[in-house]
Amino acid sequence: MPVEGVDIWRVLKGAGVKYVNFVIVDLFGKPRVDIMSIDAARDAFIDGVPYDGSSIPAYTTVNKSDFVAVPDPSAVYIESWNGGRSAYVFTNTLDGDKPSPLDPRNVLQKVLEAAGRRGYQFKIGIELEYFIVSGNPPKPADQAGYFDVPPPQTWKVVEEIMDSFAAAGLGDTKTHHEVAPSQFEVNIPYGNPVKVADSVLIYKIMARSVAARHGYTVTFMPKPFWGMNGSGAHTHVSVWRDGRNLMASVKEPTPELRYAVGGLLEHAISISALVAPTVNSYKRLVPHHEAPTRVVWGLGNRSVMVRIPYYSGKINRVEYRHPDPSMNPYLGFAAVVLAMMRGLEERIEPPPPVTEVAYELEGAKETPRHLGEALKYFAESKIAAELPPEIVKAYIRLKEAEWQTYAEKHPWEKTWNTITEWEYQQYLHTA
C-alpha cells in the first residue's frame, strides 16, 4: 500500500517539526522552497503546492504560470542540523495534469523509466568535493593535505556536518581531507539516482548552514583557487538487470561495462555542458591536478575521464570523473544514463584502456575549452535530442546568457588561468 502524503505529515508533526520546506528544483539544480508551518502544510501534502512557475527562470511564461508541485513522500529530510524544527520535502511539478518537462526531477525520472522498460536499472553514488573558506575573495581555512588529520578549525565544521548526515536521512557515509588546502570529500551513498540527486542538494544546504554557524563558507564552485586541485563530483555508476550487476567481474571488464564506457566516451564532449555547467568548470578542466581533460578510460587510473575502480582486481562499476559539484545532479545523471544506454544498446566498443598518464597523450580528444564551446556541442548532440526540447532550449538559453555575460568583460584567452572576481560573485555561495 503506497504511503500517502498525509501520513508523512502526521509523522513530521508527531516528531515535533514546526516548518516544512517544499522543494522545487530549478534548471540550475538549485532548491527553491515554499515554507509552511506544519499545520498549514497538511493541505499541501494532500493537494500539492500551487506556485507561480514564471518566477523561476525559464520554467514558463507569465500567461501560463499556474503550476502545482506534488510532494514526493519518499523524499523527506528532517533538518537535524538546526534542531529538527524543519523538514525538506522534494516535489515534482505538474503543468496541468502532466509532469512538467521543465522540472529536472521529472526529466531524470522519465530517463530512468525508459531504461527500466529496456530491462536496465541504474545505481549511482557520488564523491562530492568542496572547500571550507573564509572571506570573498576566499582564503583556505587550513593548510592540510590528502588524508591529513584536519586541524581544529575545519574539523569542528566537518564533524558537525558528519553528525548531521545520517540524522537527516542521508544514510551512512565517510569523509576525508582532500589534496588541496581546506578541501574535503564526502561520499553520497549509492542508490537510486533521483534519491542521490536529492541527497546532493540536502548536503549542500546542510554543509553551508553548519559552516556559516562557525564563521566559514562551504563552497562547491569547481575551481576556487588557481594552481590547486579543483573540486569534482566523481560519479560512480553500475547497471543492473534482473538483480545482477552487469559490471561485476574480476581482472577483465565485462562486455556490458565496455559498452557503457564506450557510450560515455562517445558522448562525453556533448554532455559536458550538463556535467560541467559553469564558466568556472572549465578552469578545473585543465591538465594535472587530477582533472580529466582527455576523453579516455583506464583501470585504476586517476588521470583518465572514465576510471574503472580496480582494487585487488575486482570490478563492479565505472567512475565518471568529468562532473563537478556545480552541476544540476538531475540533468547530469540523466545525461550519464542516456550516454551509457546508447553504449549498451549500440554495443559501442571503447578504444583500449590507457595505462599511462592521460595528460601526456597526444591526439586524444579533449574536453571543451570553455562553457560557450560546450554549449554548442550539447545543442547539436544526440543526447540533447533525447531530452525534452523545452528543457534543452531553456537550459541553453540560460547558460548562453551566463557565458556571454562573462565573456564580454573577461576574454577567455586572457582569463582562462585566473579566477576572476566575477566568478566569486557568481559561484562562491551558490554553485
URQUIWO-V829998 format. One record per residue. RES is the residue in three letters. D_FIRST is the distance of its C-alpha to the first C-alpha in Angstrom with 1 decimal. Layout:
RES;D_FIRST + RES;D_FIRST
This chain:
MET;0.0 + PRO;3.8 + VAL;6.6 + GLU;9.0 + GLY;12.7 + VAL;13.9 + ASP;12.0 + ILE;13.9 + TRP;16.9 + ARG;16.9 + VAL;16.9 + LEU;19.7 + LYS;21.7 + GLY;21.5 + ALA;22.7 + GLY;25.7 + VAL;25.1 + LYS;27.6 + TYR;27.1 + VAL;24.5 + ASN;25.8 + PHE;23.8 + VAL;24.9 + ILE;26.2 + VAL;27.7 + ASP;31.1 + LEU;33.0 + PHE;34.7 + GLY;31.5 + LYS;32.2 + PRO;29.6 + ARG;30.4 + VAL;28.8 + ASP;28.4 + ILE;28.7 + MET;27.5 + SER;27.8 + ILE;24.6 + ASP;25.0 + ALA;25.8 + ALA;22.7 + ARG;20.3 + ASP;21.0 + ALA;20.9 + PHE;17.3 + ILE;16.5 + ASP;19.2 + GLY;20.2 + VAL;23.6 + PRO;26.6 + TYR;29.4 + ASP;32.7 + GLY;32.1 + SER;35.9 + SER;36.5 + ILE;34.7 + PRO;37.2 + ALA;36.9 + TYR;33.5 + THR;35.0 + THR;38.1 + VAL;38.9 + ASN;38.9 + LYS;35.3 + SER;33.8 + ASP;31.0 + PHE;27.8 + VAL;24.4 + ALA;22.5 + VAL;18.7 + PRO;17.3 + ASP;15.2 + PRO;12.8 + SER;13.4 + ALA;17.1 + VAL;18.3 + TYR;21.5 + ILE;23.5 + GLU;27.2 + SER;28.4 + TRP;31.9 + ASN;32.7 + GLY;31.7 + GLY;28.0 + ARG;28.8 + SER;27.0 + ALA;23.8 + TYR;23.4 + VAL;20.4 + PHE;20.7 + THR;20.3 + ASN;20.6 + THR;23.4 + LEU;23.4 + ASP;26.7 + GLY;26.4 + ASP;23.1 + LYS;23.3 + PRO;22.8 + SER;26.2 + PRO;28.1 + LEU;29.9 + ASP;26.9 + PRO;27.3 + ARG;23.6 + ASN;22.9 + VAL;25.8 + LEU;24.6 + GLN;21.1 + LYS;22.8 + VAL;25.2 + LEU;22.6 + GLU;20.8 + ALA;24.3 + ALA;25.0 + GLY;21.8 + ARG;23.0 + ARG;26.2 + GLY;24.5 + TYR;25.0 + GLN;22.8 + PHE;24.7 + LYS;24.6 + ILE;26.8 + GLY;28.5 + ILE;31.2 + GLU;34.4 + LEU;35.1 + GLU;38.7 + TYR;40.2 + PHE;43.3 + ILE;44.1 + VAL;47.1 + SER;49.2 + GLY;50.9 + ASN;51.1 + PRO;52.7 + PRO;50.7 + LYS;52.2 + PRO;50.5 + ALA;49.6 + ASP;50.8 + GLN;52.9 + ALA;50.9 + GLY;50.0 + TYR;47.6 + PHE;46.1 + ASP;48.5 + VAL;47.6 + PRO;46.8 + PRO;49.5 + PRO;48.5 + GLN;48.2 + THR;45.4 + TRP;43.9 + LYS;43.1 + VAL;41.1 + VAL;39.3 + GLU;38.6 + GLU;37.0 + ILE;34.8 + MET;33.8 + ASP;33.1 + SER;30.7 + PHE;28.9 + ALA;26.5 + ALA;26.2 + ALA;24.9 + GLY;22.0 + LEU;24.0 + GLY;24.1 + ASP;27.4 + THR;30.4 + LYS;34.2 + THR;37.0 + HIS;40.7 + HIS;43.8 + GLU;44.4 + VAL;47.8 + ALA;48.9 + PRO;50.0 + SER;47.1 + GLN;44.5 + PHE;41.3 + GLU;38.4 + VAL;34.8 + ASN;32.2 + ILE;28.9 + PRO;26.5 + TYR;25.7 + GLY;22.3 + ASN;20.5 + PRO;23.2 + VAL;21.4 + LYS;20.5 + VAL;24.1 + ALA;25.5 + ASP;23.7 + SER;25.1 + VAL;28.6 + LEU;28.6 + ILE;27.5 + TYR;30.1 + LYS;32.8 + ILE;32.1 + MET;32.1 + ALA;35.2 + ARG;37.2 + SER;36.4 + VAL;37.4 + ALA;40.6 + ALA;41.7 + ARG;41.7 + HIS;44.2 + GLY;46.3 + TYR;45.2 + THR;43.4 + VAL;40.9 + THR;41.4 + PHE;39.5 + MET;42.2 + PRO;43.0 + LYS;46.8 + PRO;47.9 + PHE;51.1 + TRP;53.5 + GLY;54.8 + MET;51.7 + ASN;48.5 + GLY;46.0 + SER;42.2 + GLY;39.9 + ALA;36.2 + HIS;36.3 + THR;33.2 + HIS;32.2 + VAL;30.3 + SER;29.2 + VAL;28.0 + TRP;25.8 + ARG;25.3 + ASP;23.4 + GLY;23.0 + ARG;26.7 + ASN;28.5 + LEU;31.0 + MET;33.2 + ALA;33.7 + SER;37.3 + VAL;40.5 + LYS;43.6 + GLU;43.1 + PRO;40.4 + THR;38.3 + PRO;38.9 + GLU;35.4 + LEU;36.3 + ARG;39.7 + TYR;38.3 + ALA;35.8 + VAL;38.7 + GLY;40.8 + GLY;38.4 + LEU;38.2 + LEU;42.0 + GLU;42.7 + HIS;40.5 + ALA;41.0 + ILE;43.8 + SER;41.9 + ILE;38.8 + SER;40.9 + ALA;40.6 + LEU;36.8 + VAL;36.9 + ALA;40.2 + PRO;40.1 + THR;42.8 + VAL;46.6 + ASN;46.6 + SER;44.4 + TYR;47.5 + LYS;49.6 + ARG;47.3 + LEU;47.6 + VAL;51.2 + PRO;52.7 + HIS;52.4 + HIS;50.3 + GLU;47.6 + ALA;46.6 + PRO;45.8 + THR;48.3 + ARG;48.9 + VAL;46.4 + VAL;46.5 + TRP;44.5 + GLY;45.3 + LEU;44.3 + GLY;44.2 + ASN;46.3 + ARG;45.5 + SER;47.9 + VAL;46.0 + MET;43.2 + VAL;40.8 + ARG;41.1 + ILE;39.8 + PRO;39.2 + TYR;41.5 + TYR;41.6 + SER;43.5 + GLY;43.1 + LYS;39.3 + ILE;37.3 + ASN;33.6 + ARG;33.3 + VAL;35.4 + GLU;36.4 + TYR;37.1 + ARG;39.6 + HIS;40.3 + PRO;37.7 + ASP;38.5 + PRO;36.5 + SER;37.5 + MET;35.3 + ASN;32.3 + PRO;29.9 + TYR;27.5 + LEU;30.5 + GLY;32.2 + PHE;29.3 + ALA;28.8 + ALA;32.5 + VAL;32.5 + VAL;29.7 + LEU;31.6 + ALA;34.8 + MET;33.5 + MET;31.9 + ARG;35.3 + GLY;36.9 + LEU;34.6 + GLU;34.8 + GLU;38.6 + ARG;39.4 + ILE;41.4 + GLU;43.6 + PRO;44.5 + PRO;48.1 + PRO;49.0 + PRO;47.5 + VAL;49.9 + THR;51.4 + GLU;53.8 + VAL;53.2 + ALA;51.6 + TYR;53.7 + GLU;56.8 + LEU;55.8 + GLU;57.9 + GLY;56.6 + ALA;52.9 + LYS;50.6 + GLU;49.9 + THR;47.4 + PRO;48.4 + ARG;51.2 + HIS;49.4 + LEU;46.5 + GLY;48.6 + GLU;49.1 + ALA;45.4 + LEU;44.3 + LYS;46.7 + TYR;45.3 + PHE;41.8 + ALA;42.7 + GLU;44.2 + SER;41.6 + LYS;39.4 + ILE;36.4 + ALA;37.0 + ALA;37.0 + GLU;33.5 + LEU;32.1 + PRO;31.8 + PRO;35.4 + GLU;34.7 + ILE;33.6 + VAL;36.4 + LYS;39.1 + ALA;37.9 + TYR;37.6 + ILE;41.1 + ARG;42.6 + LEU;41.5 + LYS;42.5 + GLU;45.8 + ALA;46.7 + GLU;45.9 + TRP;48.2 + GLN;50.9 + THR;51.0 + TYR;51.6 + ALA;54.1 + GLU;56.3 + LYS;57.4 + HIS;56.8 + PRO;58.0 + TRP;56.0 + GLU;59.1 + LYS;60.3 + THR;57.1 + TRP;55.0 + ASN;56.2 + THR;55.8 + ILE;53.0 + THR;53.9 + GLU;53.4 + TRP;51.4 + GLU;48.8 + TYR;48.6 + GLN;48.2 + GLN;45.6 + TYR;43.5 + LEU;44.3 + HIS;41.7 + THR;39.2 + ALA;38.9
